[in-house]
Amino acid sequence: SDSMEKRLLPKPIWKMDKVDDTAMAKMMRQIVPIAMQVDDIDGTWKLNQNKSADARRGAADALEKTGFGLGLPELAQWMRDVEE
């Protein structure tokens, strides 16, 4: 959780020791390992989400500022460039 929740600072980082033992046991039972084979991926570009240019620019700016993930500056620019 440390790496993911640091993006939410100054909110305190969530730790497992905040959960009581009974609740933790229930949560841990919900983790089920699986294996799957991906045979095909079919992507769709929906960069504008039918939003206004202002909303799209705001989303692109926020995405770019997170700094979390590969290619975010490029994706943010595509969001800015898409026609309404």
C-alpha atoms as one frame of an Amber mdcrd trajectory, in Angstrom:
protein
   0.000   0.000   0.000   2.929   2.365   0.558   3.689   2.948  -3.120   0.056
   3.392  -4.125  -1.081   5.508  -1.193   1.821   7.958  -1.256  -0.063   9.613
  -4.106  -2.802  10.516  -1.606  -0.564  12.445   0.794  -1.118  14.199   3.176
  -3.703  11.486   3.916  -2.020   8.895   6.167  -0.814   5.766   4.381  -3.087
   2.788   5.060  -1.454  -0.081   6.919  -2.738  -3.576   7.583  -2.226  -3.131
  11.323  -5.177  -0.683  11.273  -7.536  -3.649  10.732  -8.515  -5.865  13.644
  -7.677  -9.571  13.452 -11.257 -10.734  12.775 -11.757  -8.321   9.895  -8.310
  -9.176   8.495  -9.107 -12.892   8.554 -12.330 -12.221   6.616 -10.502 -10.080
   4.046  -7.699 -12.600   3.574 -10.229 -15.342   2.779 -11.426 -13.225  -0.146
  -8.033 -13.329  -1.871  -8.288 -16.126  -4.401  -5.419 -16.964  -6.761  -6.350
 -17.481 -10.387  -4.564 -18.132 -13.640  -5.864 -17.106 -17.011  -4.650 -17.066
 -20.549  -5.197 -13.924 -22.597  -5.709 -14.831 -26.230  -6.716 -11.450 -27.585
  -6.936  -7.816 -26.569  -9.315  -5.441 -28.284  -8.749  -1.830 -27.265 -10.917
   1.224 -27.666  -9.683   4.810 -27.451 -12.159   6.935 -25.520 -10.046   9.924
 -24.694 -12.758  12.555 -24.597 -15.463  10.556 -22.772 -18.008  12.944 -24.328
 -16.815  15.680 -21.979 -16.242  19.352 -22.615 -12.818  20.589 -23.655 -12.357
  22.164 -20.199 -13.177  18.907 -18.413 -10.900  16.966 -20.734  -8.019  19.424
 -20.200  -8.514  19.210 -16.440  -8.404  15.416 -16.545  -5.317  15.481 -18.759
  -3.562  17.909 -16.396  -4.378  15.764 -13.367  -3.263  12.590 -15.143   0.026
  14.182 -16.115   0.675  15.414 -12.558   0.246  11.991 -10.946   3.478  10.760
 -12.471   2.250   7.207 -11.901   2.558   4.933 -14.917   4.247   4.839 -18.271
   3.394   7.183 -21.095   1.276   9.582 -19.073   2.542  12.760 -20.734   1.732
  11.261 -24.141  -1.715  10.096 -23.021  -2.454  13.501 -21.518  -1.481  15.158
 -24.799  -3.739  12.815 -26.780  -6.598  13.759 -24.441  -5.911  17.436 -25.121
  -5.702  16.900 -28.895  -8.889  14.873 -29.379 -11.683  16.700 -31.161 -15.011
  17.244 -29.465
